[in-house]
Amino acid sequence: MANINIRIDESIKVNAEKVFSKLGLTPTTAIILFYNQVIRTNSIPFELKVDTPNKETLEAISEVKEMEKNPDQYKGFDNINDFMEDLLK
């Protein structure tokens, strides 16, 4: 047998152990299951990816960049009241 020592945020540990308990698992059993899945799949057994903004978010980012490049072409407001007044016209 081998020992593994890791440092993990306390809240992550507590919350994960609540899930393990509901599943009838000890933390040790859960880690053994994880390791076995790594061996079985020859990979991390869940998807790892960088979040990619959706189309709407990409369009909003482009719009903000355009506004930053050409601020004179866009209306600005000094306070929320002026903005709301213009918005409600």
C-alpha positions in Angstrom: 0.0 0.0 0.0 1.0 3.6 -0.6 0.2 6.8 1.1 -0.8 10.0 -0.6 -0.7 13.4 1.2 -2.4 16.4 -0.4 -3.3 19.9 0.7 -6.8 21.0 -0.2 -9.0 23.9 0.7 -11.1 23.0 3.8 -14.4 23.9 2.2 -13.7 21.7 -0.8 -12.8 18.8 1.4 -15.9 19.2 3.6 -18.3 19.6 0.6 -16.8 16.7 -1.3 -17.0 14.5 1.8 -20.7 15.3 2.1 -21.2 14.0 -1.4 -19.1 10.9 -0.7 -21.1 10.2 2.4 -24.4 10.4 0.5 -22.9 7.9 -2.0 -21.8 5.6 0.8 -18.1 6.2 0.1 -15.2 7.1 2.3 -12.7 9.7 0.9 -10.2 6.9 0.5 -12.7 4.9 -1.6 -13.5 7.9 -3.7 -9.8 8.6 -4.5 -9.3 4.9 -5.3 -12.3 5.1 -7.7 -10.8 8.2 -9.3 -7.4 6.5 -9.8 -9.0 3.4 -11.2 -10.9 5.5 -13.7 -7.7 7.3 -14.7 -6.1 3.9 -15.3 -9.2 2.4 -17.1 -9.6 5.4 -19.5 -6.0 6.4 -19.7 -7.2 10.0 -19.1 -8.6 12.3 -16.5 -12.2 10.9 -16.2 -13.9 14.3 -16.8 -13.7 17.0 -19.4 -11.1 19.7 -18.9 -11.6 22.8 -21.1 -11.2 26.5 -21.1 -14.5 28.2 -21.2 -15.2 29.8 -24.6 -17.6 32.7 -24.7 -20.7 32.1 -26.7 -21.6 34.1 -29.9 -23.6 36.7 -28.0 -20.8 37.4 -25.5 -18.2 37.5 -28.3 -20.4 40.1 -30.1 -20.6 42.2 -26.9 -16.9 42.1 -26.4 -16.4 43.3 -30.0 -18.9 46.1 -29.4 -17.1 47.3 -26.3 -13.7 47.2 -28.2 -15.3 49.3 -31.0 -16.7 51.8 -28.4 -13.2 52.1 -26.8 -11.6 52.8 -30.2 -14.2 55.4 -31.2 -15.6 57.0 -28.0 -16.7 60.1 -29.8 -19.3 58.1 -31.8 -21.1 57.0 -28.6 -23.2 58.7 -26.0 -21.8 58.8 -22.5 -23.4 59.6 -19.1 -22.1 61.1 -15.9 -24.7 59.4 -13.7 -27.4 56.8 -13.7 -30.2 59.4 -13.6 -29.1 60.9 -16.9 -28.8 57.5 -18.4 -32.2 56.4 -17.3 -33.8 59.7 -18.5 -32.2 59.2 -21.9 -33.2 55.5 -22.0 -36.9 56.3 -21.2 -37.2 58.9 -24.0 
